[in-house]
Amino acid sequence: MKLARFNRHGDIAWGIVEDGTIYSLVGDLYGNFRRGIELGPLAEVQLLAPAEPSIIVACGLNYIGEAKKLGAAPSEEPTIFFKPVTTLVDPDGDVVYPTISQELAHEGELCCVIKQTARNVAQSEALDYVLGYTCGNDLALMDVYKKDGRLTRAKGFDTASPLGPFLVTDLDPHNLSIKARINGETIQDSNTGEMIHSVERIVSHITEFMTLRSGDVIFTGTPEGGHYLVKVGDVMEVEIEDIGILKNKVVAPH
């Protein structure tokens, strides 16, 4: 099922998308829900980031190709860091190029949204705690990272986490085509089967030391070809099989 969070005539809600039409969602997003009345064409609503997280957790260096490219040995455990919720950007929303950097980099990723409170979740049960999957762009300030040696500023700046366009439930995350483009040119072309640590491994690992809540977002890492530098005016796209295309433009600081 394809879900969307949207703004329609100033009202923000969740809906169900079928064949270019959006329907109301009746019930509890994180529990039992069903399709309601037809609201109209999808093109007539403004899509919003399909998550309302209390925290965003990300996994670094999680694809075999990217690790080899950087000369890094695969990690025994997922490498985890945090991003504030102020980094979220809607589909078609603008990414503001921070004044503190000259090296803004694009990283297409598969993201998952948590369905229910998760603590000490076994890997075998972890996917039961996932509501659905979406596209993400884990933007990074490469020069700031070189200065700090940390990710707080490099990946925690405002507009660093575009997300969307849809949240897809009942999706197998293990074998999905994932691509990224800059101004129409493909810079990443991989598959989630290349992940070093699977989605269920990442969810289980995180919940060993912290509680995840309904709506929380996990970025699962970027494949080879990430860290491609972008500039003001560039249009970035992340496309994941059976989910859709996340599209955002880089703009100058206001």
C-alpha positions, -999 to +999 in steps of 0.1 A: +000+000+000+013+035-009+008+061+017+012+099+014+013+127+039+000+159+023-013+194+025-048+199+010-063+234+012-042+241+043-052+208+061-024+183+067-033+146+067-023+111+057-039+094+027-038+063+005-026+066-031-039+045-059-035+051-097-028+088-093-057+094-070-055+101-033-080+088-008-085+096+029-070+073+055-095+061+081-082+047+114-048+047+130-018+051+108+003+030+132-024+004+138-055-006+117-066+017+089-084+015+056-091+035+025-118+061+029-133+086+004-118+098-028-102+132-023-091+139-058-061+137-081-027+134-064-015+163-085-038+186-066-023+181-032+011+192-019+031+161-008+050+164+025+078+143+040+060+109+048+070+108+085+066+126+118+097+115+137+109+123+172+144+114+160+162+105+128+188+077+130+212+070+102+236+042+093+269+051+077+291+032+052+266+004+047+271-007+011+298-031-001+307-010-032+310+022-013+332+006+014+355-008-012+357+025-030+367+043+002+391+015+012+372+007+044+367-028+058+330-037+064+320-029+099+311-057+123+282-036+136+261-008+120+277+026+124+250+048+138+246+086+141+217+110+146+201+138+126+177+164+141+141+165+128+148+200+116+167+184+087+136+171+071+126+184+036+094+176+017+093+161-018+100+189-043+111+211-014+143+231-016+176+222+000+194+254+012+232+254+006+247+263+040+270+293+042+295+273+063+304+249+034+317+247-001+313+210-005+277+199-003+273+162-012+243+141-023+236+106-008+206+086-020+192+061+005+164+037+014+147+049+046+122+031+069+096+045+092+090+028+126+054+015+132+054+010+170+076+015+201+107-007+197+131-016+224+154-047+224+138-060+192+151-093+179+165-092+144+140-120+134+111-097+144+125-063+134+106-058+102+073-062+120+082-029+137+085-011+103+055+008+090+070+013+055+098+025+033+106+057+014+134+075-004+158+097+014+188+120+007+214+121+035+231+153+025+265+160+039+290+189+041+322+171+033+346+200+041+329+206+075+332+168+082+370+171+074+373+200+099+352+184+127+358+147+123+322+145+134+288+144+118+268+168+140+273+198+117+281+179+085+248+160+084+227+179+109+222+212+092+187+225+083+173+208+051+199+179+052+172+152+050+148+152+020+123+124+024+095+110+002+076+110-020+056+081-006+057+056+023+052+021+010+041-007+033+044-045+027+076-040+007+106-064+008+136-041+014+162-067+004+163-065-033+153-030-045+169-010-073+182+023-060+193+051-082+203+087-079+206+115-105+219+150-106+203+172-134+192+139-150+227+123-150+228+090-131+254+090-104+243+060-083+229+027-097+228-001-072+206-025-053+196-027-016+210-063-018+244-047-016+238-036+020+264-048+045+238-047+073+202-054+065+173-032+075+163-057+102+199-058+115+200-020+118+166-018+135+176-045+160+210-029+167+195+005+174+169-008+197+196-026+218+206+008+233+177+032+226+139+032+222+124+040+188+089+054+186+062+054+160+071+077+132+109+077+138+130+075+106+160+054+098+184+061+069+201+028+059+232+041+041+242+051+006+255+029-022+286+035-043+286+069-061+274+089-030+293+120-019+288+135-053+291+173-049+262+195-059+259+233-064+232+259-063+206+252-091+212+215-092+182+192-092+187+160-072+167+128-076+166+096-056+146+067-072+138+034-055+120+006-071+083+004-061+085+036-041+089+065-065+112+095-072+123+120-045+132+153-062+147+184-046+165+215-059+196+231-043+190+268-036+212+297-023+209+308+014+180+332+019 
